[in-house]
Amino acid sequence: MTEKDFILLPYPNTLEEGSVTWESPSNIALVKYWGKKKGQIPENPSISFTLSNCKTITTLSFSKKENTTKFEFDVYLDGEKKDAFKPKIQTFFKRIELYLPFLRDYHFVIETSNTFPHSSGIASSASGMSALALCLMEIEKENIMRSFNLQEIEDLDKNYFKQKASFLARLGSGSACRSIEGDLIVWGKHKEIKGSSDLFGIKYPYQVHDNFKNYQDTILLVDKGEKQVSSTIGHDLMHNHPFADKRFMQAHDNISKLIAIFKSGDLIEFIKTVESEALTLHAMMMTSMPYFVLMKPNTLEIINKIWQFRQNTGLHICFTLDAGANVHVLYPESESGKIFEFIKNELVAYCENGHYICDRIGFGANQLTMNN
Ligand code: DP6
């Protein structure tokens, strides 16, 4: 697939108005995307668990307008107008208009809410941009159905809807392209993963051992403040970074390791790869110019406690991190009783106001309604 494959013939019969609702999950990367080229192309492949509970629910209402010279939209979060979100969506619309020719034809109202608190330090861009991309794809689908005959629609590849939704979501926020489906998603070309692409996420196509079924993720909210470094600035720091090339190669190697780990179910090797990825992400930030330390003292307290507990019990608990201070504690479902007790008794004390979120591997986005 190339970018051109996502440009369709103009569709002559388009909807006048309507609304559509999709919910889309967040995801947590095991091998991290950190560094990108022009056009939201990742410097290295990444792989993530799709989450179940941390979701964005977006209703997109649309009505035809006269003046088609510019994009027109309003954004609401939990019923409150959010003009601060507009620049990011304006940029998103600009990037995708080549692929969705109707964008200037409608006035849009975007009403969005998250199942996790907005000020929790959890990035909502992955779930938010993927939910919006899916709503837009639904409008495209309806417009195509009105404009072409059934045979032509059937000729469209069955995967087209999800693939294009992921392709569009990527242009909103890179990691968003991994939030369309579950439960293990690869984004970025990797020589051992058939069908992998820099343009969109795909479902991990090989065997996954039962050890990873229902894998648990308890998110410890160490710092609920605004992100100290926006991801756009963060990715930029990988340009001319002294260790960039080695890091990008390492991500390829770590995905190769995970292919073997997913097959064998080797949790000890899984832990090594995942924790090393998390610490490498932060090491990249500490060694860029300018440099940042995004962990907080409590992040380190938690990491040390996890290591101690793992050594004492032999249980397969580990952590990963995003570009912030919060800690994702990952563990197999079969050990969740003892590990969750430990989290509650020993780790929650390090969270801001004792806040944490229980999540686990999930199955991707769902359409809730379409009215027109
Ligand atoms: C550390 O997807 O938020 O979470 O493409 O600029 O929107 P943009 O970046 P974004 O970066 C996510 C970085 C990460 C690692 C990951 O999710 O792979």
Boltz pocket constraint, residues with backbone or C-beta under 6 A from the ligand:
constraints:
  - pocket:
      binder: B
      contacts: [[A, 27], [A, 28], [A, 29], [A, 31], [A, 32], [A, 33], [A, 34], [A, 40], [A, 46], [A, 123], [A, 125], [A, 170], [A, 172], [A, 173], [A, 174], [A, 175], [A, 176], [A, 231], [A, 232], [A, 235], [A, 281], [A, 321], [A, 322], [A, 323]]
      max_distance: 6.0
